């Protein structure tokens, strides 16, 4: 239920749940983080180009 409510709130800003997590993470770090730090936070690895 909480996930549904959060998704609905993010939809009004055209953000995905993952995007909101990144924004919260950046907010906790003074607005700056490397791509590698964000990957570690999200527990993902990006390969190739990101557009």
CNS distance restraints for C-alpha pairs under 8 A (distance, minus, plus):
assign (resid   1 and name CA) (resid   5 and name CA) 6.38 0.50 0.50
assign (resid   2 and name CA) (resid   6 and name CA) 6.11 0.50 0.50
assign (resid   3 and name CA) (resid   7 and name CA) 6.01 0.50 0.50
assign (resid   4 and name CA) (resid   8 and name CA) 6.19 0.50 0.50
assign (resid   5 and name CA) (resid   9 and name CA) 6.27 0.50 0.50
assign (resid   6 and name CA) (resid  10 and name CA) 6.20 0.50 0.50
assign (resid   6 and name CA) (resid  17 and name CA) 7.69 0.50 0.50
assign (resid   7 and name CA) (resid  11 and name CA) 6.06 0.50 0.50
assign (resid   7 and name CA) (resid  16 and name CA) 7.28 0.50 0.50
assign (resid   7 and name CA) (resid  17 and name CA) 6.34 0.50 0.50
assign (resid   8 and name CA) (resid  12 and name CA) 6.86 0.50 0.50
assign (resid   9 and name CA) (resid  13 and name CA) 7.45 0.50 0.50
assign (resid  10 and name CA) (resid  14 and name CA) 6.31 0.50 0.50
assign (resid  10 and name CA) (resid  15 and name CA) 5.17 0.50 0.50
assign (resid  10 and name CA) (resid  16 and name CA) 6.39 0.50 0.50
assign (resid  10 and name CA) (resid  17 and name CA) 6.86 0.50 0.50
assign (resid  10 and name CA) (resid  20 and name CA) 7.31 0.50 0.50
assign (resid  11 and name CA) (resid  15 and name CA) 5.70 0.50 0.50
assign (resid  11 and name CA) (resid  16 and name CA) 7.01 0.50 0.50
assign (resid  15 and name CA) (resid  19 and name CA) 5.86 0.50 0.50
assign (resid  15 and name CA) (resid  20 and name CA) 6.44 0.50 0.50
assign (resid  16 and name CA) (resid  20 and name CA) 6.38 0.50 0.50
assign (resid  17 and name CA) (resid  21 and name CA) 6.35 0.50 0.50
assign (resid  18 and name CA) (resid  22 and name CA) 6.35 0.50 0.50
assign (resid  19 and name CA) (resid  23 and name CA) 6.27 0.50 0.50
assign (resid  20 and name CA) (resid  24 and name CA) 6.16 0.50 0.50
assign (resid  21 and name CA) (resid  25 and name CA) 6.09 0.50 0.50
assign (resid  22 and name CA) (resid  26 and name CA) 6.06 0.50 0.50
assign (resid  22 and name CA) (resid  38 and name CA) 7.08 0.50 0.50
assign (resid  22 and name CA) (resid  42 and name CA) 7.98 0.50 0.50
assign (resid  23 and name CA) (resid  27 and name CA) 6.05 0.50 0.50
assign (resid  24 and name CA) (resid  28 and name CA) 6.29 0.50 0.50
assign (resid  25 and name CA) (resid  29 and name CA) 6.48 0.50 0.50
assign (resid  25 and name CA) (resid  38 and name CA) 7.90 0.50 0.50
assign (resid  25 and name CA) (resid  41 and name CA) 7.92 0.50 0.50
assign (resid  26 and name CA) (resid  30 and name CA) 6.32 0.50 0.50
assign (resid  26 and name CA) (resid  31 and name CA) 4.52 0.50 0.50
assign (resid  26 and name CA) (resid  32 and name CA) 5.77 0.50 0.50
assign (resid  26 and name CA) (resid  33 and name CA) 6.53 0.50 0.50
assign (resid  27 and name CA) (resid  31 and name CA) 5.13 0.50 0.50
assign (resid  29 and name CA) (resid  33 and name CA) 7.03 0.50 0.50
assign (resid  33 and name CA) (resid  37 and name CA) 6.01 0.50 0.50
assign (resid  33 and name CA) (resid  38 and name CA) 6.62 0.50 0.50
assign (resid  34 and name CA) (resid  38 and name CA) 6.39 0.50 0.50
assign (resid  35 and name CA) (resid  39 and name CA) 6.11 0.50 0.50
assign (resid  36 and name CA) (resid  40 and name CA) 6.18 0.50 0.50
assign (resid  37 and name CA) (resid  41 and name CA) 6.18 0.50 0.50
assign (resid  38 and name CA) (resid  42 and name CA) 6.13 0.50 0.50
assign (resid  39 and name CA) (resid  43 and name CA) 5.72 0.50 0.50
assign (resid  39 and name CA) (resid  44 and name CA) 5.07 0.50 0.50
assign (resid  39 and name CA) (resid  45 and name CA) 5.71 0.50 0.50
assign (resid  39 and name CA) (resid  46 and name CA) 7.24 0.50 0.50
assign (resid  40 and name CA) (resid  44 and name CA) 6.40 0.50 0.50
assign (resid  40 and name CA) (resid  45 and name CA) 7.67 0.50 0.50
assign (resid  46 and name CA) (resid  50 and name CA) 7.86 0.50 0.50
